[in-house]
């Protein structure tokens, strides 16, 4: 990303006991990102009035007016509202993370849409994406797993590593591990490997057992 994009503080009282503190960007920079990510199926941008419960607010209900938002495939809204974290800073320092985010989003929309779709927008025509959750999950892959995955030489190596670190299937109360015969697990591994390659620019997928 050639143009530096400054993060802007956004605060909002969402309950008697909770203040939402977040980062966002200017509408001009939202316009810039929309153009930058047109190859990733970002079709436009808008200022959206949103009501949601999500990772950003620790699942408390929140209403945000005029949030800078990317429009994805003309069907989804990606609010540019982020947690205060190093993960957010990295999104704007390392361009590959945005391409990785869209890869990850596609997997969730196909296999676990309830985890990333917060609500419908106020027009009832577009679904709102949990951007903050995607950034968090992406950091788990890029910063917590990519290096280890680059050192795996086989699917067996990955299964052993995953049994210890629970990268895939982390949301289950009773961890069942990675199932090499499960289409969903294989698709998730494929996305994780693609994201790891984006970081290290290597072509070393896991094959065999």
MARMI-284986 format. One record per residue (C-alpha): residue number from 0; residue in one letter; z negated, x negated, y negated. Coordinates in pm, whole numbers. Each point is the difference from the previous one (the first is absolute). Example, Ala and Ser with C-alpha at 12.3 -4.5 7.8 and 13.67 -1.06 7.14 Angstrom:
% MARMI-284986
PT   n res     up   east  north
PT   0   A   -780  -1230    450
PT   1   S     66   -137   -344
***
This chain:
% MARMI-284986
PT   n res     up   east  north
PT   0   X      0      0      0
PT   1   X    121   -181   -310
PT   2   X   -181    213   -257
PT   3   X   -383    -34      0
PT   4   X   -163    342     15
PT   5   X   -348     25   -152
PT   6   X   -255    227    162
PT   7   X   -166    262   -220
PT   8   X   -353    133     47
PT   9   X    -28    370     80
PT  10   X   -335    177     18
PT  11   X    -86    362     67
PT  12   X   -321    188     79
PT  13   X     66    188    323
PT  14   X   -349    132     69
PT  15   X   -352    -12   -135
PT  16   X    -57   -306    215
PT  17   X    336   -173     14
PT  18   X    220   -184   -250
PT  19   X    351    -83    117
PT  20   X    100   -345   -117
PT  21   X    354    -99     76
PT  22   X    293   -208   -111
PT  23   X    334    143   -104
PT  24   X    306   -120   -194
PT  25   X    189    114   -308
PT  26   X    278    258     25
PT  27   X    248   -266   -119
PT  28   X   -100   -223    292
PT  29   X     20    300    234
PT  30   X    361     40   -115
PT  31   X     57   -370     72
PT  32   X   -144     30    352
PT  33   X    212    306     76
PT  34   X    314   -197    -83
PT  35   X   -129   -306    187
PT  36   X    -66    200    317
PT  37   X    312    215      6
PT  38   X    115   -187    311
PT  39   X   -320    119    172
PT  40   X     84    371    -54
PT  41   X   -192     38   -325
PT  42   X    216    253   -180
PT  43   X   -181     43   -333
PT  44   X   -339      7   -168
PT  45   X   -204    258   -188
PT  46   X   -334     74   -162
PT  47   X   -173    227    250
PT  48   X   -303    225    -22
PT  49   X   -181    -56    329
PT  50   X   -291    154    187
PT  51   X   -106   -184    313
PT  52   X   -269   -137    228
PT  53   X     81   -348    123
PT  54   X    -92   -360     60
PT  55   X     -3    -73   -374
PT  56   X   -284    246    -62
PT  57   X   -178    -45    330
PT  58   X    132    345     91
PT  59   X   -164    183   -289
PT  60   X    221    254   -174
PT  61   X    164   -136   -313
PT  62   X    247    128   -260
PT  63   X    214   -250   -192
PT  64   X    237    101   -278
PT  65   X    322   -185    -79
PT  66   X    -35   -270    266
PT  67   X    292   -248     16
PT  68   X    166     83    329
PT  69   X    297   -119    203
PT  70   X    220    262    165
PT  71   X     93    -98    355
PT  72   X    301    154    175
PT  73   X    -21    290   -246
PT  74   X   -274    147    222
PT  75   X   -313   -210    -52
PT  76   X   -209   -114   -296
PT  77   X   -158   -344      9
PT  78   X   -270     -8   -270
PT  79   X    -42   -341   -159
PT  80   X   -378     25     10
PT  81   X   -183   -283    171
PT  82   X   -350   -112     87
PT  83   X   -158   -290   -185
PT  84   X     63   -268    262
PT  85   X    173   -326     77
PT  86   X    235    203    221
PT  87   X    131    179   -309
PT  88   X     51   -325   -190
PT  89   X    203   -137    289
PT  90   X    233    301    -11
PT  91   X    113   -113   -344
PT  92   X     -1   -372     76
PT  93   X    192      1    330
PT  94   X    321    205     -6
PT  95   X     39     21    378
PT  96   X   -308    223     21
PT  97   X    190    290   -157
PT  98   X    276    -17    259
PT  99   X   -272    -22    263
PT 100   X   -173    304   -148
PT 101   X    315    211     38
PT 102   X     40   -116    362
PT 103   X   -360     97     70
PT 104   X     40    333   -177
PT 105   X    297     91    218
PT 106   X   -204    -64    315
PT 107   X   -285    218   -122
PT 108   X    231    282   -107
PT 109   X    149      6    349
PT 110   X   -308    -54    215
PT 111   X   -316     73   -202
PT 112   X    100    194   -312
PT 113   X   -344    156    -49
PT 114   X   -142   -345    -76
PT 115   X    230    -62   -297
PT 116   X     89    344   -137
PT 117   X   -267    117   -243
PT 118   X    138    330   -125
PT 119   X    300    179   -146
PT 120   X     77    -63   -366
PT 121   X    -52    276   -257
PT 122   X    356    126     48
PT 123   X    -44     36    375
PT 124   X    318   -197     66
PT 125   X   -122   -357     58
PT 126   X   -277   -152    209
PT 127   X   -246   -246   -155
PT 128   X    -55   -331    180
PT 129   X   -335   -181     29
PT 130   X    113   -323   -167
PT 131   X   -347   -155      2
PT 132   X    -30     40    377
PT 133   X    342   -156     58
PT 134   X    -93   -302   -216
PT 135   X   -322    -41    200
PT 136   X    176     25    336
PT 137   X    269   -238   -118
PT 138   X   -264   -258    -92
PT 139   X   -145     29    350
PT 140   X    340    -95    138
PT 141   X    110   -261   -255
PT 142   X   -330   -175    -61
PT 143   X   -196     72    315
PT 144   X    261    -10    275
PT 145   X    329   -161   -101
PT 146   X   -109   -360     59
PT 147   X   -151     78    340
PT 148   X    311    195    101
PT 149   X    220   -294    -94
PT 150   X   -188   -203    261
PT 151   X     39    254    283
PT 152   X    264   -104    251
PT 153   X     16    313    212
PT 154   X    -91    366     12
PT 155   X   -294    -93    221
PT 156   X   -130   -231   -272
PT 157   X     19    285   -249
PT 158   X   -175    247    231
PT 159   X   -286   -246     54
PT 160   X    -25    -66   -374
PT 161   X     15    373    -82
PT 162   X   -274     80    251
PT 163   X   -227   -223   -207
PT 164   X    116     90   -351
PT 165   X    112    366     38
PT 166   X    298    -19   -235
PT 167   X    180    277    187
PT 168   X   -203    310     86
PT 169   X   -280    -89   -238
PT 170   X    -67    364    -90
PT 171   X   -107    117    344
PT 172   X   -371     35     73
PT 173   X     64   -119    354
PT 174   X    238   -292    -40
PT 175   X    262     14    273
PT 176   X    193   -310    -96
PT 177   X    375    -48    -28
PT 178   X    214    186    254
PT 179   X    332   -183     56
PT 180   X    145    320    151
PT 181   X    -87    218   -298
PT 182   X    290     60   -242
PT 183   X   -233     39   -297
PT 184   X   -187   -325     72
PT 185   X    326   -189     48
PT 186   X    141    138   -326
PT 187   X   -316   -104   -183
PT 188   X     19   -349    144
PT 189   X    365    -22   -104
PT 190   X    -94     88   -359
PT 191   X   -291   -245     -1
PT 192   X    226   -278    123
PT 193   X    262     87   -262
PT 194   X   -265    -20   -271
PT 195   X   -127   -332    137
PT 196   X    355   -136    -10
PT 197   X     33    109   -361
PT 198   X   -303   -211    -82
PT 199   X     91   -310    196
PT 200   X    381     42      2
PT 201   X     18    -78    369
PT 202   X    191    168    282
PT 203   X   -238    -26    292
PT 204   X    -54    346    152
PT 205   X   -216     39    309
PT 206   X    189     51    322
PT 207   X   -100     18    361
PT 208   X   -347     14    145
***
